[in-house]
Amino acid sequence: MNSDYNYDVIVVGAGIEGSATSYQLAKKGKSTLLLEQFPIPHNRGSSHGQTRITRKAYGVYKHYAIMMEEAYNSWNLLEKETNTTLYHETGMLCTGPRDNTFINGTIEFSKTNGIPVEVTNQNDIGNKYPRMTFPTNYVFVLDTCAGILLADKGLRAFQDIFRQNGGILKDNEALTNIIPGSVITVQTTKGQYTCKSIILTVGPWAKQLLPTLGIHIPLKPIRINVCYWKEKNPGEYGLGKFPTFYESEAIDGKYSVYGLPSMEYPGYVKMCLGWGPDVDPNDRDFVNDQWVISKIKKYVADHFPNLHSEPSIVEPCIYTMVPDEDFVLDKHPKWSNIIIGVGFSGHGFKLGPVVGKVLAELALGETPSYDISPCRLNRFTFQSKM
């Protein structure tokens, strides 16, 4: 190792994006330190929980749909590397009115790119999935290769392979300062390290950290209530009987709803509103979110009559939103060895392996494998003050 620095790369934040990035770097033979402010495992950020939806039909974000083929392959590779099941194919049912942008975008992209989907109506879908009710003018699109990622297991799998390839993971050690330069100094609550490049995958804490580096972008951490609803007839919504589910602009023309079959807690279906109140990630648990519960309760009562209309379990998660809901994947405008990966807006988990590949490439001065122009910092109006 070069005596001028301790590590080739330091990655800050051991959620899915940081862990997948560190995995990529270690497999490339780069000396890598992965720092996490909380003891692992923890539930304070955005990557915890047992399940996430994955899909190839991506609607309006075509640049991410292009990445999904490699994402699927990468998750499959990780399963083989760890001898662990990380994916269950369930299909994903997307629904909405005939003029819905997400529905039409999904159909168009799927046809153009050969993604297997089935497009049908309320009568046909009612025969296949009789446990839900929707207006007769709704269109239903079933992405047959979509399914469920086992989130906690996937996160741990990336971290395990990272360490097996020589990576160093230090948890319960918070970042306190970054001193830029050709060699970067990283100060934490427990020590000081130096590196050639640093990658910041710090989730909702990016809103507090990036301004200290002169980066002012419109990040908006929000609290998501992950709700579980008891089945009236146990087993009706289980694996093999019900797909994952998504309705864009389902409530008030702006709030989306997503759901997963009964799996995490036997007899309880995961059904959530994809929005919530603004939140400070350090003070996540004390916010006024009763309006979220009220809206999702009415939605469940209206459309899923075989579920009890009061959630039995509610668990918090945090999305870090940006206005266009595109990711932020870029180099610092002044310090090209500071790499930023933030703002995944609630849809970044399934793309973690590809995001990790791209962030590793940026840190190593390589050309990204994908067009990330929609994810660049220059789409925001700001000036770096460093």
DRENTORRO-270799 format. One record per residue (C-alpha): residue number from 1; chain; x, y, z; residue in one letter. Coordinates in steps of 0.2 Angstrom, whole numbers, plus 5000, padded with zeros to 4 digits. Layout:
DRENTORRO-270799
  pos  unit  east  north    up  code
  NUM     A     X      Y     Z     a
...
***
This chain:
DRENTORRO-270799
  pos  unit  east  north    up  code
    1     A  5000   5000  5000     m
    2     A  5006   5017  4996     n
    3     A  5013   5026  5012     s
    4     A  5005   5042  5007     d
    5     A  4987   5036  5011     y
    6     A  4979   5022  5021     n
    7     A  4966   5017  5008     y
    8     A  4963   5018  4990     d
    9     A  4944   5022  4993     v
   10     A  4934   5026  5009     i
   11     A  4915   5023  5007     v
   12     A  4904   5032  5020     v
   13     A  4887   5024  5023     g
   14     A  4885   5005  5023     a
   15     A  4867   5005  5017     g
   16     A  4863   4995  5001     i
   17     A  4872   5008  4989     e
   18     A  4888   5010  5000     g
   19     A  4889   4991  5003     s
   20     A  4887   4987  4985     a
   21     A  4900   5000  4980     t
   22     A  4912   4993  4993     s
   23     A  4909   4975  4986     y
   24     A  4914   4981  4968     q
   25     A  4929   4990  4974     l
   26     A  4936   4975  4984     a
   27     A  4933   4963  4970     k
   28     A  4943   4975  4959     k
   29     A  4957   4973  4972     g
   30     A  4956   4991  4979     k
   31     A  4960   4994  4997     s
   32     A  4943   5000  5004     t
   33     A  4936   5005  5021     l
   34     A  4917   5005  5023     l
   35     A  4912   5017  5037     l
   36     A  4895   5016  5046     e
   37     A  4889   5028  5059     q
   38     A  4877   5015  5068     f
   39     A  4880   4997  5075     p
   40     A  4876   4984  5061     i
   41     A  4863   4979  5059     p
   42     A  4852   4994  5062     h
   43     A  4835   5001  5056     n
   44     A  4839   5020  5056     r
   45     A  4841   5023  5037     g
   46     A  4834   5017  5021     s
   47     A  4840   5000  5018     s
   48     A  4833   4989  5032     h
   49     A  4818   4978  5032     g
   50     A  4815   4961  5025     q
   51     A  4809   4965  5007     t
   52     A  4810   4976  4992     r
   53     A  4801   4976  4975     i
   54     A  4811   4973  4960     t
   55     A  4805   4975  4942     r
   56     A  4811   4977  4924     k
   57     A  4796   4987  4918     a
   58     A  4801   5004  4924     y
   59     A  4788   5016  4917     g
   60     A  4795   5034  4914     v
   61     A  4813   5032  4920     y
   62     A  4820   5023  4904     k
   63     A  4838   5025  4909     h
   64     A  4835   5015  4925     y
   65     A  4825   5001  4915     a
   66     A  4841   4999  4904     i
   67     A  4851   4996  4920     m
   68     A  4839   4983  4926     m
   69     A  4845   4968  4916     e
   70     A  4862   4969  4924     e
   71     A  4854   4972  4941     a
   72     A  4845   4956  4939     y
   73     A  4861   4947  4934     n
   74     A  4871   4955  4948     s
   75     A  4858   4949  4962     w
   76     A  4858   4932  4954     n
   77     A  4877   4932  4955     l
   78     A  4877   4937  4973     l
   79     A  4865   4923  4977     e
   80     A  4878   4911  4970     k
   81     A  4892   4919  4979     e
   82     A  4884   4917  4996     t
   83     A  4873   4902  4993     n
   84     A  4858   4912  4999     t
   85     A  4841   4915  4991     t
   86     A  4839   4933  4989     l
   87     A  4825   4934  4976     y
   88     A  4807   4927  4974     h
   89     A  4798   4929  4957     e
   90     A  4780   4935  4960     t
   91     A  4776   4946  4946     g
   92     A  4771   4964  4948     m
   93     A  4754   4971  4945     l
   94     A  4754   4989  4940     c
   95     A  4737   4998  4939     t
   96     A  4729   5015  4935     g
   97     A  4717   5024  4923     p
   98     A  4720   5023  4905     r
   99     A  4729   5040  4904     d
  100     A  4741   5036  4918     n
  101     A  4759   5041  4913     t
  102     A  4767   5027  4922     f
  103     A  4756   5014  4915     i
  104     A  4758   5020  4897     n
  105     A  4777   5022  4899     g
  106     A  4778   5004  4906     t
  107     A  4768   4997  4891     i
  108     A  4778   5007  4878     e
  109     A  4795   5003  4886     f
  110     A  4791   4985  4888     s
  111     A  4785   4982  4870     k
  112     A  4801   4991  4863     t
  113     A  4813   4981  4874     n
  114     A  4805   4964  4874     g
  115     A  4801   4964  4893     i
  116     A  4787   4951  4896     p
  117     A  4771   4960  4902     v
  118     A  4753   4956  4901     e
  119     A  4740   4970  4898     v
  120     A  4723   4967  4904     t
  121     A  4707   4975  4911     n
  122     A  4697   4974  4927     q
  123     A  4686   4959  4922     n
  124     A  4701   4948  4917     d
  125     A  4712   4953  4932     i
  126     A  4697   4950  4944     g
  127     A  4696   4932  4939     n
  128     A  4715   4930  4942     k
  129     A  4716   4941  4958     y
  130     A  4698   4941  4966     p
  131     A  4704   4949  4982     r
  132     A  4705   4967  4976     m
  133     A  4692   4979  4968     t
  134     A  4696   4994  4956     f
  135     A  4686   5004  4944     p
  136     A  4681   4996  4928     t
  137     A  4691   5010  4917     n
  138     A  4707   5004  4925     y
  139     A  4721   4996  4915     v
  140     A  4732   4982  4923     f
  141     A  4750   4978  4918     v
  142     A  4758   4962  4925     l
  143     A  4777   4962  4924     d
  144     A  4779   4944  4924     t
  145     A  4797   4944  4929     c
  146     A  4796   4956  4944     a
  147     A  4797   4950  4961     g
  148     A  4804   4952  4979     i
  149     A  4822   4955  4985     l
  150     A  4826   4950  5002     l
  151     A  4833   4966  5008     a
  152     A  4842   4962  5024     d
  153     A  4849   4947  5017     k
  154     A  4855   4956  5002     g
  155     A  4863   4970  5012     l
  156     A  4872   4957  5023     r
  157     A  4878   4947  5007     a
  158     A  4886   4962  5000     f
  159     A  4895   4966  5016     q
  160     A  4901   4948  5018     d
  161     A  4909   4946  5001     i
  162     A  4917   4964  5003     f
  163     A  4925   4958  5019     r
  164     A  4930   4941  5011     q
  165     A  4939   4951  4997     n
  166     A  4949   4960  5010     g
  167     A  4938   4975  5013     g
  168     A  4937   4983  5031     i
  169     A  4920   4987  5038     l
  170     A  4920   4998  5053     k
  171     A  4902   5001  5061     d
  172     A  4897   5012  5076     n
  173     A  4910   5025  5069     e
  174     A  4902   5042  5063     a
  175     A  4910   5054  5051     l
  176     A  4915   5070  5058     t
  177     A  4925   5079  5045     n
  178     A  4932   5078  5027     i
  179     A  4948   5087  5022     i
  180     A  4949   5088  5003     p
  181     A  4965   5087  4993     g
  182     A  4974   5075  4982     s
  183     A  4975   5064  4997     v
  184     A  4959   5066  5007     i
  185     A  4959   5066  5026     t
  186     A  4943   5058  5034     v
  187     A  4940   5061  5053     q
  188     A  4928   5051  5063     t
  189     A  4922   5049  5081     t
  190     A  4936   5035  5083     k
  191     A  4950   5040  5072     g
  192     A  4958   5048  5056     q
  193     A  4961   5040  5039     y
  194     A  4968   5045  5022     t
  195     A  4962   5040  5005     c
  196     A  4964   5043  4987     k
  197     A  4945   5044  4984     s
  198     A  4930   5045  4995     i
  199     A  4912   5040  4991     i
  200     A  4898   5047  5000     l
  201     A  4882   5036  5001     t
  202     A  4875   5043  5017     v
  203     A  4857   5042  5013     g
  204     A  4846   5056  5022     p
  205     A  4861   5063  5031     w
  206     A  4867   5070  5014     a
  207     A  4856   5085  5017     k
  208     A  4867   5089  5032     q
  209     A  4884   5083  5025     l
  210     A  4884   5090  5007     l
  211     A  4883   5109  5012     p
  212     A  4899   5107  5022     t
  213     A  4907   5102  5005     l
  214     A  4899   5117  4996     g
  215     A  4885   5106  4988     i
  216     A  4868   5113  4990     h
  217     A  4855   5103  4981     i
  218     A  4836   5101  4985     p
  219     A  4837   5084  4995     l
  220     A  4821   5081  5005     k
  221     A  4821   5066  5018     p
  222     A  4804   5060  5021     i
  223     A  4797   5047  5034     r
  224     A  4788   5032  5026     i
  225     A  4776   5022  5036     n
  226     A  4779   5003  5031     v
  227     A  4762   4996  5036     c
  228     A  4756   4978  5037     y
  229     A  4738   4973  5036     w
  230     A  4731   4957  5043     k
  231     A  4722   4945  5031     e
  232     A  4704   4941  5035     k
  233     A  4706   4924  5028     n
  234     A  4724   4919  5031     p
  235     A  4734   4914  5016     g
  236     A  4724   4923  5003     e
  237     A  4738   4935  4999     y
  238     A  4752   4924  5001     g
  239     A  4767   4920  4989     l
  240     A  4760   4912  4973     g
  241     A  4743   4919  4976     k
  242     A  4746   4938  4975     f
  243     A  4760   4948  4966     p
  244     A  4769   4963  4971     t
  245     A  4758   4979  4967     f
  246     A  4760   4997  4962     y
  247     A  4748   5011  4958     e
  248     A  4756   5027  4953     s
  249     A  4746   5043  4958     e
  250     A  4734   5032  4967     a
  251     A  4728   5045  4981     i
  252     A  4724   5063  4977     d
  253     A  4732   5061  4960     g
  254     A  4750   5062  4967     k
  255     A  4753   5049  4981     y
  256     A  4758   5031  4975     s
  257     A  4754   5015  4984     v
  258     A  4764   4999  4983     y
  259     A  4761   4982  4991     g
  260     A  4769   4965  4993     l
  261     A  4761   4948  4997     p
  262     A  4761   4941  5014     s
  263     A  4778   4935  5018     m
  264     A  4788   4945  5031     e
  265     A  4775   4942  5044     y
  266     A  4764   4927  5040     p
  267     A  4746   4932  5038     g
  268     A  4750   4951  5035     y
  269     A  4751   4960  5019     v
  270     A  4763   4975  5016     k
  271     A  4754   4990  5009     m
  272     A  4761   5007  5010     c
  273     A  4759   5025  5004     l
  274     A  4775   5030  4995     g
  275     A  4776   5047  5003     w
  276     A  4777   5055  5020     g
  277     A  4781   5070  5031     p
  278     A  4798   5079  5030     d
  279     A  4809   5072  5043     v
  280     A  4826   5075  5051     d
  281     A  4835   5058  5051     p
  282     A  4841   5061  5068     n
  283     A  4824   5064  5075     d
  284     A  4814   5052  5064     r
  285     A  4801   5045  5076     d
  286     A  4792   5061  5082     f
  287     A  4783   5068  5067     v
  288     A  4765   5071  5063     n
  289     A  4761   5057  5051     d
  290     A  4743   5053  5055     q
  291     A  4737   5060  5038     w
  292     A  4748   5046  5030     v
  293     A  4739   5032  5040     i
  294     A  4722   5040  5036     s
  295     A  4725   5040  5017     k
  296     A  4732   5022  5016     i
  297     A  4718   5015  5028     k
  298     A  4705   5022  5016     k
  299     A  4714   5015  5001     y
  300     A  4715   4998  5008     v
  301     A  4697   4998  5013     a
  302     A  4691   5003  4996     d
  303     A  4702   4991  4986     h
  304     A  4707   4977  4997     f
  305     A  4691   4971  5006     p
  306     A  4699   4955  5012     n
  307     A  4712   4964  5023     l
  308     A  4708   4972  5039     h
  309     A  4707   4991  5037     s
  310     A  4718   4995  5052     e
  311     A  4737   4992  5050     p
  312     A  4743   4979  5063     s
  313     A  4761   4984  5062     i
  314     A  4769   5000  5057     v
  315     A  4788   5002  5054     e
  316     A  4797   5018  5049     p
  317     A  4809   5020  5034     c
  318     A  4816   5036  5026     i
  319     A  4817   5041  5008     y
  320     A  4828   5054  5002     t
  321     A  4819   5063  4988     m
  322     A  4824   5075  4975     v
  323     A  4812   5085  4964     p
  324     A  4814   5074  4948     d
  325     A  4816   5058  4958     e
  326     A  4832   5054  4948     d
  327     A  4847   5049  4958     f
  328     A  4863   5059  4961     v
  329     A  4878   5050  4955     l
  330     A  4893   5062  4951     d
  331     A  4910   5069  4956     k
  332     A  4911   5085  4966     h
  333     A  4913   5099  4954     p
  334     A  4930   5105  4962     k
  335     A  4937   5089  4970     w
  336     A  4935   5075  4957     s
  337     A  4940   5062  4970     n
  338     A  4925   5066  4981     i
  339     A  4911   5055  4974     i
  340     A  4892   5058  4978     i
  341     A  4879   5044  4978     g
  342     A  4863   5051  4986     v
  343     A  4844   5055  4983     g
  344     A  4838   5038  4978     f
  345     A  4820   5043  4980     s
  346     A  4813   5027  4986     g
  347     A  4817   5017  4971     h
  348     A  4836   5014  4973     g
  349     A  4837   4997  4982     f
  350     A  4835   4985  4967     k
  351     A  4848   4995  4957     l
  352     A  4860   4994  4971     g
  353     A  4872   4983  4962     p
  354     A  4873   4994  4946     v
  355     A  4874   5010  4957     v
  356     A  4889   5002  4966     g
  357     A  4897   4998  4949     k
  358     A  4895   5016  4943     v
  359     A  4901   5024  4959     l
  360     A  4916   5013  4960     a
  361     A  4920   5018  4942     e
  362     A  4919   5036  4946     l
  363     A  4930   5034  4961     a
  364     A  4943   5025  4950     l
  365     A  4943   5038  4936     g
  366     A  4935   5025  4924     e
  367     A  4921   5029  4911     t
  368     A  4904   5024  4919     p
  369     A  4896   5009  4911     s
  370     A  4880   5018  4909     y
  371     A  4874   5036  4903     d
  372     A  4872   5044  4920     i
  373     A  4869   5062  4913     s
  374     A  4851   5062  4921     p
  375     A  4860   5060  4938     c
  376     A  4873   5073  4937     r
  377     A  4874   5088  4949     l
  378     A  4874   5101  4935     n
  379     A  4855   5098  4933     r
  380     A  4853   5108  4949     f
  381     A  4857   5127  4951     t
  382     A  4871   5130  4964     f
  383     A  4889   5135  4965     q
  384     A  4902   5125  4975     s
  385     A  4909   5137  4988     k
  386     A  4925   5126  4992     m
***
